């Protein structure tokens, strides 16, 4: 990992700690979107795509459900490619 990556991730440590403290089990879609600097609709699209989290729609329902486990989100956010596949 380069120093630039380490510095970038270190700067986010406070924000990451706040997410863990505020949402120890699951993160609301709006909080994850704010953390990433995107709008909630974009975060839901990422979740619908299967990139991270879960989304579902029950038969006959007009809306979808979303669930984003804190541990999965933080592992996804903090991963990097150092030559090893995680």
N, C-alpha and C positions, 0 to 999 in steps of 0.2 A: 504494500500500500504506500502510495506517495505521501509526502508531507502535506501537500495541498488537500488530499482526501482526508487525512487525519485532522487537519485544521477545520475543514468544513464540518466533519462529523462532531468534533469537539464543541463547535459553536452551537450545535443543536442539542447538546446534552441536557440543558435546562428545559427545553421544550419537551424532550423525550421523557424526562423525569416527571414533568407536570402531567403528561398524558397517562403515565403509569399510575400516578397518584390519583388523578381525577377519574380514570376509567380502568380499574385493575382487571376487569373481566372482558369487557367489550367497549369499543369506541363508537359513539354515534357517528353516522355518516357525515353530519355537518362538522363535527370536530376534526375528523380525519381530513376533510376537504380544506378546512381552515389551516391545518398543519401543513398541508402540501401546497397551499396557495392556489387552490382551484375552487370552482363553484361546486355546490353539493350535487347538482345534476351530472357534472362530469365524474364525480366520485362514484355515483350510482352506476354510471355507464361502465366504469372500470370494474365494478363489482359484478355487473351483469355479464360482462365479457369473460368472467371467471379468472381474471388476473389475481384477485385477492378477495377474501371474504366470501360470503354466501348471499345469493339472492334467489327468491322463489316467488311463484304466483300460484295461488290455489285456483282450481277450476271454477270459473264463473266470477272470480274476483276482478275488480277493476284496478286494484293497485298491487304492488309487489312488496315483499318483505325483504329487509336487508339485515345482515348480521356480520360484524367485523370483530373477530377476537383480537384483543390487545396484543397478545403474544405473536400472533400471525402477522399483524400489521407491522409491528416493530422489527420482527425478523426480516420481513420483506423490505422495509425501508432501509435497514442497516446493512443489508448484504452488499457485497462487492465482489468483483472478479479478480482474485489474486492468483489465478491459474488453477485454483481448486474449484471443483463444482460442488456447491452447497446443496 
